[in-house]
Amino acid sequence: MLLALFQQTRKYTESLCAPLNIEDYIPQAVDFTSPPKWHLAHTTWFFEEMILTKFLDGYAVFDAHFGFLFNSYYQSVGEKAVRAQRGLMTRPTVDQVYQYRHYVDEQIQRLLSKEVSESVKALITLGIHHEQQHQELLLTDLKYTLSLNPIAPVYQPNFNLVDSCNAGTSEEKHWLGVKEGVYEVGYAGDDFCFDNERGRHKVYLQNFEIASSLVTNGDYIEFIESGGYRTFSYWLDDGWSWLNSHNITAPLYWKNIDGEWHYYTLAGLKRVNKQAVLSHISYYEANAYAHWKKMRLPTEFEWEVASTQFEWGQRWEWTSSAYLPYPGFNISDGAVGEYNGKFMINQMVLRGASVATSENHSRATYRNFFAPHFQWQFSGLRLVK
């Protein structure tokens, strides 16, 4: 069962790269993205460094340089290459990285051919979920890089993603009420979850109403055309500074061409579908839109409690909650402890999942997190009043 899930995950990552030309594997557009080749190698490094070097007797690393080249942020493991220069690594070649993947895959299969401890199984499971996170990042990073190409290249003709989710007609949209009271939040169960979801605890919520649907592109165009990006009173001060210093006038990938909004998609440049769910906005934009509507974003706890009443999974949904530890949270010893805890500062929580999220990689308790200015994920918003 575990080996089959491992193999399925590894094959899916490579299937995402199947439409790529060799030149697509290398570029790194900005420091917060990574090239496809790096994602392929880093997810492999995770299994090698965290599992094989420690638990497989006689294991020989594939290449002594790879630990340095493909470590991401694990200080306890050792030195690492400069993040912003991942796209300069023309060597090792793409072919060598695939050789690396297949070598590590064979060694994990060898490890699992014998009885292993529950702790090793837990690490392999973590590695699988880690790779699933990178599958989504591979797509969002690739989209960002391809979007900078003036010819708006097509990744796959049937892989638009942003038009695949419509929010329904206005008659179908309604408000869902949640009564004030004490609720339990956080993961409860024996299946996998990340450590930042644990520490189930009680929270008190006031009465609130939450939208049954996400904000659409058409909704957001009204905000733009009403002067939303030119009216400072809608914006947090930090967001207003970000907007002006980076000349932000619309969601990421949007262009106004001859008076009509278009956006870049993984299927090329398309007219903005007004009925489709809004995507690629920052927390600052989500918060400004909510202020314009004289409403607000939900807290992550309001979202979790209300999530049983609406469909979710189309977009990562910005909440108004800072990314902080739950009661009783402890950072694990060793490199695994660097996975979540050290990032609990200057980040905002997103809930749900997106059209780019890998299958079986979502839970109502999942706590995604990004800095408030990031737009390149498939992120949207749901209003509360």
Secondary structure, 3 states (H helix, E strand, C coil): CHHHHHHHHHHHHHHHHCCCCHHHHCCCCCCCCCCHHHHHHHHHHHHHHHHHHHHCCCCCCCCCCHHHHHCCCCCCCCCCCCHHHHHHCCCCCHHHHHHHHHHHHHHHHHHHCCCCCHHHHHHHHHHHHHHHHHHHHHHHHHHHHHHCCCCCCCCCCCCCCCCCCECCCCCCCCEEEECCEEEEECCCCCCCCCHHHCCCEEEEECCEEEECCCCEHHHHHHHHHCCHHHCHHHCCHHHHHHHHHCCCCCCCCEEEECCEEEEEECCEEEECCCCEECCCCCHHHHHHHHHHCCCECCCHHHHHHHHHHCCCCCCEEEEEEECCCCCCCCCCCCHHHHCCHHHCCCCEEEEECCCCCCCCCCCCCCCEEECCCCCCCCEECCCEC
